[in-house]
Amino acid sequence: MASTKLAAIALLFLSCLVLLVSVSSAANSTTGLKVGFYRKSCPPAEAIVQKYVNKFVFRNPGFAAGLIRLHFHDCFVRGCDASVLLDGANSEKQSIPNRGSLRGFEIIDAAKAELEIQCPGIVSCADILAFAARDSAWRVGDIFYEVPAGRRDGNESNTLDPLLNLPPPFFNATQLRDNFARKGLTLDEMVTLSGAHSIGIAHCTSFNGRLYPTVDPTLDPNYAVFLRNICPAPVANATGPPSVNPTVNQDTITPKRLDNLYYELLKQKKGLFTSDQVLMTSTLTSKIVLKNAQNSPVWAKKFAAAMVKMGKIDVLTGTQGEIRENCRLVN
């Protein structure tokens, strides 16, 4: 597991390095985004995206978590420009935080294919992804919000960028606060958006450091035993990725439901990642966790508002970027 440790060290170094880089997104460019953007140019746009989200999520609810995560990984890297969808040996898809763990690309592809037939060259991949994330939240959490649209697609995707911008699972509360602040998001919005971890799965290698060689004291002992029974101990002096890397549900109560029970798990010391449990153990964020745990409707409303705000990070509009014909390739 030496390679995994080296990757973690590299990720920590690069995450700290980004503090030296001017990447503040406090003044996000949202000119040109509006609800109902395609009402005249492509009336069925949102319905077409919703159709494919419903189709795939009905078969596998895990796709909802995948699409919400895909939107997050897109917006935090170069802004919400669909750069995460681009293929290539040096693309964001091949970066350590993304490689082998992102899902939902086929849903975006299916929606885009029909949209190119119905409204060729009109609907951006970035907007399709924003719609798909919203439809996923509605499908598995009854959380609905209007999506301001008008994003355009970027034409760059770099393997290094996710390492410099995405918060790794070992971040503490201060690091998480600062990471989200650079994208123009508040501390409350950071804790609220973390509730997306109430759905989806995680590979053992993303939290094995909490299990081996000793159990993290902030982790419930019985939960640790449960996780150890699924996740094998790292192999000493390993020279490559593990041959077996099981997955576990991020939420043990309602794993297929986007809800505020995620915060109840944090109260029980059952947050899966360090970056989850630290929200409860840190005085910086614990009160927000308790408030989100107490009131489901209020948390859902905040989650919707935070998703809308996140969807406006450093967007391309007007004549910037392009409208891709294929979401995996620049024109």
C-alpha positions as CSV (number, residue, x, y, z in Angstrom):
1,M,0.0,0.0,0.0
2,A,3.0,2.2,-0.3
3,S,1.7,3.7,-3.5
4,T,-1.6,4.6,-1.8
5,K,0.3,6.3,1.0
6,L,2.5,8.2,-1.6
7,A,-0.7,9.3,-3.4
8,A,-2.2,10.6,-0.2
9,I,1.0,12.5,0.7
10,A,1.1,14.0,-2.8
11,L,-2.6,14.9,-2.5
12,L,-2.0,16.6,0.8
13,F,1.0,18.5,-0.6
14,L,-0.9,19.7,-3.6
15,S,-3.9,20.6,-1.6
16,C,-1.7,22.8,0.6
17,L,0.1,24.2,-2.4
18,V,-3.2,25.5,-3.8
19,L,-3.1,28.0,-0.9
20,L,-0.3,29.7,-2.7
21,V,-2.3,29.9,-5.9
22,S,-4.7,32.7,-6.7
23,V,-7.9,30.7,-7.3
24,S,-10.5,32.7,-5.4
25,S,-14.0,32.3,-6.8
26,A,-15.7,34.7,-4.5
27,A,-16.8,36.8,-7.5
28,N,-18.4,34.1,-9.6
29,S,-19.3,35.1,-13.1
30,T,-23.1,34.4,-13.3
31,T,-24.1,36.9,-16.0
32,G,-26.1,35.1,-18.6
33,L,-27.5,32.4,-16.3
34,K,-31.3,32.3,-15.9
35,V,-34.1,29.9,-15.1
36,G,-35.8,28.8,-18.2
37,F,-32.8,29.6,-20.4
38,Y,-33.9,27.0,-23.0
39,R,-37.6,27.8,-22.9
40,K,-37.6,29.2,-26.5
41,S,-34.4,27.7,-28.0
42,C,-35.0,24.1,-26.8
43,P,-38.3,23.7,-24.9
44,P,-37.9,20.0,-24.1
45,A,-34.3,20.3,-22.8
46,E,-34.9,19.8,-19.1
47,A,-37.5,17.1,-19.6
48,I,-35.2,15.1,-21.8
49,V,-32.4,15.2,-19.1
50,Q,-34.9,14.3,-16.5
51,K,-36.2,11.3,-18.5
52,Y,-32.7,9.7,-18.7
53,V,-31.9,10.4,-15.0
54,N,-35.2,8.8,-14.0
55,K,-34.5,5.8,-16.3
56,F,-31.0,5.1,-14.9
57,V,-31.7,5.9,-11.3
58,F,-34.7,3.6,-11.3
59,R,-32.4,0.8,-12.3
60,N,-29.7,1.8,-9.9
61,P,-30.2,4.6,-7.2
62,G,-26.4,4.8,-6.9
63,F,-26.4,6.8,-10.2
64,A,-28.1,9.7,-8.3
65,A,-25.1,10.0,-6.0
66,G,-22.8,9.7,-8.9
67,L,-24.4,12.6,-10.8
68,I,-24.4,14.9,-7.8
69,R,-20.8,14.1,-7.2
70,L,-20.0,14.5,-10.9
71,H,-21.5,18.0,-10.8
72,F,-19.5,18.9,-7.6
73,H,-16.2,17.6,-9.1
74,D,-16.9,19.6,-12.2
75,C,-17.7,22.9,-10.5
76,F,-14.8,22.8,-8.1
77,V,-12.3,22.3,-10.9
78,R,-12.2,25.2,-13.5
79,G,-15.8,26.1,-12.7
80,C,-19.0,24.4,-13.9
81,D,-17.8,24.0,-17.5
82,A,-18.2,20.2,-18.0
83,S,-14.4,19.8,-18.1
84,V,-14.8,16.7,-16.0
85,L,-16.6,15.0,-18.9
86,L,-13.8,15.3,-21.3
87,D,-11.8,12.1,-22.3
88,G,-8.1,12.0,-22.6
89,A,-4.9,10.5,-21.0
90,N,-4.3,13.8,-19.2
91,S,-7.9,14.7,-18.4
92,E,-9.5,15.3,-15.1
93,K,-11.0,11.8,-15.3
94,Q,-7.5,10.3,-14.9
95,S,-6.7,12.3,-11.8
96,I,-6.3,10.5,-8.5
97,P,-9.6,11.8,-6.9
98,N,-11.6,10.8,-10.0
99,R,-10.0,7.8,-11.6
100,G,-12.2,4.8,-11.4
101,S,-14.7,6.4,-9.0
102,L,-16.7,8.9,-11.0
103,R,-20.0,7.5,-12.5
104,G,-22.9,8.7,-14.5
105,F,-21.2,9.6,-17.8
106,E,-23.5,7.3,-19.8
107,I,-26.5,9.2,-18.5
108,I,-25.1,12.5,-19.7
109,D,-24.1,10.9,-23.0
110,A,-27.7,9.6,-23.6
111,A,-29.3,12.9,-22.8
112,K,-26.9,14.8,-25.0
113,A,-27.4,12.4,-27.9
114,E,-31.2,13.0,-27.9
115,L,-30.7,16.8,-27.4
116,E,-28.5,16.9,-30.4
117,I,-31.3,15.4,-32.5
118,Q,-34.0,17.6,-31.0
119,C,-32.0,20.8,-30.7
120,P,-28.6,20.5,-32.4
121,G,-25.8,22.8,-31.0
122,I,-28.1,24.4,-28.4
123,V,-27.8,22.7,-25.0
124,S,-24.4,22.6,-23.2
125,C,-23.0,19.6,-21.5
126,A,-22.4,21.8,-18.4
127,D,-26.1,22.6,-18.2
128,I,-27.0,18.9,-18.8
129,L,-24.9,18.0,-15.8
130,A,-26.4,20.7,-13.6
131,F,-29.9,19.6,-14.6
132,A,-29.0,15.9,-14.0
133,A,-27.7,16.7,-10.5
134,R,-30.9,18.5,-9.6
135,D,-33.1,15.7,-11.0
136,S,-31.1,13.2,-9.0
137,A,-31.7,15.2,-5.8
138,W,-35.4,15.2,-6.6
139,R,-35.5,11.5,-7.4
140,V,-33.8,10.2,-4.3
141,G,-34.5,13.1,-1.8
142,D,-37.6,15.0,-2.9
143,I,-35.4,18.0,-3.1
144,F,-36.3,20.2,-6.0
145,Y,-34.9,23.5,-7.1
146,E,-34.9,25.6,-10.3
147,V,-31.6,25.6,-12.2
148,P,-30.4,28.8,-13.7
149,A,-28.9,27.8,-17.1
150,G,-26.8,29.3,-19.9
151,R,-23.5,27.7,-19.1
152,R,-21.1,27.0,-21.9
153,D,-18.6,24.2,-22.2
154,G,-14.9,24.6,-21.6
155,N,-12.2,23.1,-23.8
156,E,-9.5,22.2,-21.3
157,S,-9.2,19.4,-18.8
158,N,-6.0,18.7,-16.9
159,T,-5.1,15.8,-14.6
160,L,-3.5,18.2,-12.0
161,D,-6.4,20.5,-11.5
162,P,-8.6,18.1,-9.4
163,L,-5.6,17.6,-7.0
164,L,-5.3,21.4,-6.6
165,N,-9.0,22.1,-6.1
166,L,-11.0,19.1,-4.7
167,P,-11.0,18.6,-0.9
168,P,-9.5,15.2,0.0
169,P,-11.2,12.9,2.5
170,F,-8.6,13.5,5.2
171,F,-9.1,17.3,5.4
172,N,-9.9,18.8,8.8
173,A,-12.6,21.4,9.3
174,T,-10.4,24.4,8.8
175,Q,-9.0,23.1,5.6
176,L,-12.6,22.3,4.4
177,R,-13.7,25.8,5.3
178,D,-10.9,27.4,3.4
179,N,-11.3,25.1,0.4
180,F,-15.0,25.9,0.0
181,A,-14.4,29.6,0.7
182,R,-12.0,29.8,-2.3
183,K,-15.1,28.8,-4.4
184,G,-17.2,31.5,-2.8
185,L,-19.1,29.1,-0.5
186,T,-19.7,29.7,3.2
187,L,-19.0,27.4,6.2
188,D,-22.7,26.6,6.5
189,E,-22.9,25.7,2.8
190,M,-19.9,23.4,3.2
191,V,-21.5,21.5,6.0
192,T,-24.8,21.4,4.2
193,L,-23.4,20.2,0.9
194,S,-21.5,17.5,2.8
195,G,-25.0,15.9,3.4
196,A,-24.7,14.6,-0.1
197,H,-22.7,11.8,1.5
198,S,-26.0,10.4,2.7
199,I,-26.1,8.5,-0.6
200,G,-23.5,6.7,-2.6
201,I,-20.6,4.3,-1.9
202,A,-16.9,4.7,-1.1
203,H,-13.9,2.5,-1.8
204,C,-12.0,1.1,1.3
205,T,-8.8,2.9,0.2
206,S,-10.4,6.3,0.8
207,F,-10.8,5.7,4.5
208,N,-8.5,2.8,5.3
209,G,-6.3,5.1,7.2
210,R,-9.0,5.3,9.9
211,L,-8.9,1.5,10.3
212,Y,-5.3,0.5,10.1
213,P,-2.9,0.1,11.8
214,T,-5.0,1.3,14.7
215,V,-8.6,2.5,14.7
216,D,-9.3,6.3,14.7
217,P,-10.6,7.2,18.2
218,T,-13.3,9.4,16.6
219,L,-14.8,6.3,14.9
220,D,-17.4,4.2,16.7
221,P,-15.7,0.9,17.7
222,N,-18.5,-1.3,16.5
223,Y,-18.7,0.5,13.2
224,A,-14.9,0.1,12.9
225,V,-15.3,-3.7,13.4
226,F,-17.9,-3.7,10.7
227,L,-15.7,-1.8,8.3
228,R,-12.7,-4.0,9.0
229,N,-14.7,-7.0,8.1
230,I,-15.2,-5.6,4.7
231,C,-11.9,-3.7,4.1
232,P,-8.7,-5.7,4.2
233,A,-5.6,-4.2,5.8
234,P,-3.1,-2.5,3.5
235,V,-0.4,-4.8,2.1
236,A,3.1,-3.7,3.4
237,N,5.5,-2.4,0.7
238,A,2.9,-2.7,-2.0
239,T,4.1,-1.3,-5.4
240,G,0.7,-0.8,-7.0
241,P,-3.0,-0.3,-6.2
242,P,-4.7,-3.1,-4.2
243,S,-6.0,-6.0,-6.2
244,V,-9.1,-5.9,-4.0
245,N,-10.8,-2.6,-3.1
246,P,-14.3,-3.2,-1.8
247,T,-16.9,-0.5,-1.4
248,V,-19.3,0.3,1.4
249,N,-22.4,2.5,1.7
250,Q,-21.6,6.0,3.0
251,D,-24.9,6.0,5.0
252,T,-25.8,2.9,7.0
253,I,-29.3,4.0,7.8
254,T,-30.9,5.1,4.5
255,P,-28.1,4.5,1.9
256,K,-30.4,5.1,-1.1
257,R,-32.1,8.2,0.3
258,L,-30.7,11.8,0.2
259,D,-31.6,13.0,3.7
260,N,-30.3,14.6,6.9
261,L,-29.7,11.3,8.6
262,Y,-26.1,11.7,7.5
263,Y,-25.8,14.2,10.4
264,E,-27.3,11.7,12.9
265,L,-24.6,9.3,11.9
266,L,-22.0,11.9,12.6
267,K,-23.5,12.3,16.1
268,Q,-23.0,8.5,16.5
269,K,-19.3,8.7,15.4
270,K,-20.2,6.8,12.2
271,G,-19.0,9.3,9.6
272,L,-17.0,7.3,7.0
273,F,-14.3,9.8,6.0
274,T,-12.2,11.9,8.3
275,S,-13.7,14.9,6.5
276,D,-17.1,13.7,7.5
277,Q,-16.6,13.0,11.2
278,V,-14.5,16.1,11.8
279,L,-17.6,18.2,11.1
280,M,-19.0,16.8,14.4
281,T,-15.7,16.9,16.4
282,S,-14.7,20.4,15.4
283,T,-16.1,23.3,17.4
284,L,-16.0,25.2,14.1
285,T,-18.8,23.1,12.6
286,S,-20.5,21.0,15.3
287,K,-23.3,23.4,15.9
288,I,-24.2,23.4,12.2
289,V,-24.2,19.6,12.2
290,L,-26.6,19.5,15.1
291,K,-29.0,22.0,13.5
292,N,-29.0,20.1,10.2
293,A,-29.7,16.9,12.1
294,Q,-32.7,18.5,14.0
295,N,-34.6,19.8,11.0
296,S,-34.9,17.9,7.8
297,P,-37.0,20.4,5.8
298,V,-34.6,23.3,6.7
299,W,-31.6,21.2,5.7
300,A,-33.2,20.3,2.4
301,K,-34.0,23.9,1.7
302,K,-30.4,24.9,2.5
303,F,-29.1,22.0,0.4
304,A,-31.1,23.2,-2.6
305,A,-29.9,26.8,-2.3
306,A,-26.3,25.7,-1.9
307,M,-26.5,23.5,-5.0
308,V,-27.8,26.5,-7.0
309,K,-24.9,28.6,-5.7
310,M,-22.3,25.9,-6.4
311,G,-23.7,25.6,-9.9
312,K,-22.7,29.2,-10.6
313,I,-19.0,28.8,-9.8
314,D,-16.8,30.4,-12.5
315,V,-19.2,29.6,-15.3
316,L,-18.6,30.4,-19.0
317,T,-21.5,32.3,-20.6
318,G,-22.3,34.3,-23.7
319,T,-19.6,33.7,-26.3
320,Q,-17.1,32.1,-23.9
321,G,-16.3,28.4,-24.5
322,E,-18.4,26.4,-26.8
323,I,-21.4,24.1,-27.0
324,R,-20.0,20.6,-27.5
325,E,-21.5,18.2,-29.9
326,N,-20.1,15.3,-27.9
327,C,-19.6,15.8,-24.1
328,R,-16.5,13.7,-24.2
329,L,-14.7,15.7,-26.8
330,V,-14.1,19.4,-27.7
331,N,-15.5,20.4,-31.0
